[in-house]
Amino acid sequence: MGLDAAKSIMVLPPGGDDGDTDVIKTLLLLNNRLWKGPRPNIVAAVRRSPNLAAARLAAGEDALVIDVDDIAVRLIVQSHRQTGLSTVFNEMLSFVGNELYPYPVTGLAGSAYGEALNRFDLGIPVGLRRKDGESLVNPPMNTVIARDDEMLVLAEDDLLIRLADARPTIVGSAITSAPGRPPTPDRTLMIGWNSRSAKIITLLDCLVEPESLIDIAAIQRPENDLQEHLENLTVGYKPCQPTLRPSLESLGLDGYRNIIVLTDDDIDPESADSHTLVTLLHLRDIALRYGSPYSIVTECVRKSTPYTCITR
């Protein structure tokens, strides 16, 4: 397919340290190209946050450039805060199961967003996309739907989305609530260290309760002063060889509520995932043998790595 016939163009960084450079060069070419028809939607990704500004400048105002590092950090931290959230993210962002689709709302124009929530037979509305491209996730219930808006709907397939003929019956007995738990300080163990670790700690500091703790278990102590500018977290360090079980057992795993396992940026992706997989198997077996109540959040470099059965 030629570029002029494309409705959208995705620019992804190839493997290697210079992947972002290739993305920036490609965006420059696309931004300065003379298009025979309407310019297609252009979406690009960079792996390193410091390259984001240059990539956005090269892409122009009409393109969308995504910071892969920033997204990964936020996914890890949010999954750390809510057990099971990684399964929800995987369901929504993968091409298996349910995904988000824009759905024209001609029949709902003029109604409030809250009224439209119960109008779908198949699909769950989660927000609106305005004509100018602005996306509103879970907007106020009194938000008026315009004729040119689109509903953002979570569904198995866009062809299955349809409006209901009548308002569904609400089963009151199916609605329940649990008493809230008083907030308590967190105890987190971060196994491994890479380029995203400092960002994870900074973001986590904004979400945890005061007097929370995060210990870094890695082969070498991080060089940066991580405690500076932190308000709620105290950062500690424990020497550890993550792939050796005796080293992991010496960390006192039963004293932590959450464990974050990070991949090694300094080795090739396949080896990094293999090391992480071994660490996860050790952690899983220790939890089963000794009844340790910790939850595990991890990252992987290659999509094919079979982590799901380990981290559930």
N, C-alpha and C positions, 0 to 999 in steps of 0.2 A: 504494500500500500504506500502511495506517495504521501508526503507530508501535507500537501494541500487538500488531500481527500480525508485526512484524519479529523475526527471530532475532538480528540484529546491526545496529548502527548505526555508520556511519563519519562522522566530522566532520572535514572538510578545510578548510584556510585558503584563502579566495579570494585573487585577486590584489590587489596594493596593499599599502601600508604598514600598514594596520589589519586585515590578515587574521587575526592572532592574537587581536585583540579580539573579532572575530565568533565565533571558535571558543570563547573563554572564555564569552561570553554564551550561546551555544547549550548548552554543557556545564552551565551553571548551571540553565537551563531543564529539561534532561533529568534532572539530579540531583534536582531538587525536584518532579518530575512524579509523580503518582499513577498507577501502572501497573495495568491491569486484570488482568494475568497476571504471569508471571515477567518480571523485568527483562531486556531483551536485553543482549547483550554490546555495550559501547560502546568504540570505538577512535577516538582523535583524534590530530591532529598539529598542532604549532606550528612556525613557521619560525625563530623566534628563541629561543635558549637562555634568556635572562633571563625569558621568559614561561612557562617550563615549570612552575615552582613554583605560580604563580597558576592555570594551567590544571589542574594535578593537584588543587589544592584545590577548584576549581569542579566538577571531574568526580566527586569522591568516590573512595573506596577501591576500588570494584569496577570502575572504568573504567581503560583503558590509554591513556596520553598519550605520544606519541612526539616526541622532539626531532629534527626534520628536519636541523637544522644539525649536530648531533652525529653523526648517522648519516652524513651526507655527508662530514664530516671523516674519520671512521674508514675509510670506503670509499676515499677518496683516498689516505690514508696507507698502508693495507694493500696497495692496488694498486701504490703506489710501491715497496713493499718486495718485491713478487713479481710479476714480469712475467707478464701473461696472466691475472691474478686477476680483472681487471675483466670478462673474458668469462665466468668462472665465476659471478660475482655477477649478471651480466645474465641468465644462463641460469636461475638459481635464483629471482630476484626478479621476473622478468617473467612474462607469461602465455604466452610462446612457449617451446616445448621442455619442460623438466622443472621441476617445482616441488615444494615440501615439502607433504606431506599427513599428517594424523594417521590412524593405522590401528589399529583395535581389536585387542588381542593376547590374546583369550580362549584361543586354542590354544597360546599361549606362556607362560601364567601359571605361575610357579614356576621357570622356567628362567633361566639367567644371560644377561645381555645379550650377552656374547661368543658364546654358543651360538646366539643368535637371528640373528646377522649373516648366517649362511649358510642361513637358512631361507626366504628370499624368492626366488621365481622371477623376478618382475618387480618392480623397486624396490630401492633401496639404503637400508637403515636408517642414520640419522645420530644418533639420540638417542631419548629417552623424554619423554613428558609425563605427569606424575603426576595423580591425581584432583583434587588441590587447585590444579591449574593450573601447578605448577612444571615448567619445561622443563629437561631435562638433555641437553646436546649432548655426544656422545662420552663417556658416563659410563664408570667403571671396568668392565672386562670381567666382573667377578664381581657386578655389580649385579643383584639379583633382580627380575624383572619381576612386578609385582602384577596381579591380575585386572582391576583398574579402570584400569590404565595404558594408554597409547596409544603406539605406535611412531611416531616421526617419520621418514617415508620419502620419499626423493627419487624421483619417478616422473613419467612423462609425463602420467598422468591417474590419479585415485584409483580409477577403475573398473578399471584394469589391474593394480592391486596384488593379488598372490596369493601364498600360501605354496607352497613347492616340495614335491613329493612325496618327494624324496630329496635328500640333501646333494649339492651340485654338486661335480664333479671339479675339483681344483686343479691347474693346469698349472704345474709348478715352473719349467719353462724360460721362462715368460713373466714371471717375477719377476726383477728385476735391481736393481742399485743403482749409484750413481756415487760416486766419492770426494768427500768434503766439501772445500769451498774454505775456506781460512783467512779469517777476517773481516778486512775492510779498511775504512778510512774512506770514507764516501760523499761524492760531489760532486753536489749537486742545484741546479738552476736553477728558481726559481719565477717564472713570467712572469705579471704581473698582481697585483693586490692587492684583496681584498674583506674582508667581515666575518668570514670563516672562516680567513683566512691565519694569524693569530696562533695559533689553536688547532691548525692543521696543524703549525706549527713546534714548538709545545710537545709535541704527541704524537710527532712524528718524533724529537725529542730523546731520548725514552725508548727508542727502538728502534735507533738507529744506533750505530756504534762511535765511541769518542772521536776527537777531531780531525777530525770530519766537517764539511763546509761546505755552507751553503745561501746562494745569492746571490738577491736579489730584484731582478728586472728590471721596472721600472714607470716610469710617467711622473714620479711624484713619490716622494720618499723617505717611507716610513712614519713617522708622528709618534712612535709609541711606542718605548720602549727595549726592543727585542726580545731583546737579549743577556742581560738580567737573568734569573736563575733557570735558565738553560740550562747543562747539564753537558757535553754531547757535541758540540753544534753551535756553529759560529761563523757569525754572520749577516753577510752583506755586501750591498751595494747597487750596482746598475748602472742608470743612466738608460736607458730604452728606450721606444720607441713600438711596441707589440707588433704592429700591423698593417703596419708598414713593413719590408720585407725587409732593406734595408741596416742598419737599426737592430738587427735580429735577428742578422745576420751579424757585427756588431761585438762581439757578446757572447762570441765564442770557444766556440761550441756543442760543438766536439769535445773540450772539456775537462770535460764533464759526463757522468755516467753516467745520470742521470734528469732529466727535465724535467716540471714540473707547470704546467699552463696553467689559470688561473682566470678566471671570467667577471667582468664589471664590474657591481657592484650598483647603481651610480649612474645607469644608463640602462635603458631598457625592455628586457624579456627578449628580444624578437626581435632588437633591435639588438645586445645583448650576445652572443647566440649567433652572430650574423653576424660580429662582430669576432673572436670566438674561432675560428670556422671558418676565417677568412682566416689567422689566426696558425698554425693547425694545418697548413694547406696549405703555407705557407712552410716550416715546420719539416720537413714530410715531404719536400718537394722538396730542401731543403738536405741532408737525410740521404741521399737517393738520389744526389745529384750528387757529394757529397764523402765518402760512406761513413762518416758520423758514427754511432757505435754507441750513441747514447742511446735510452732508452725514453721514451715520452710518456704521461702520465696527465692527463686533463682532466675538466672538469665541464661540463654544459650545463643550461640552465634549462628549455628546452622539450623534451619527449620526442621530438618529430618531427625534431629537428636531426640530420642524417646524419653522425654522428661516427665510426661504427664502421669505415668503410672507411679513415679517416685514421689512427686510433690503433692498428690491429692491428700 
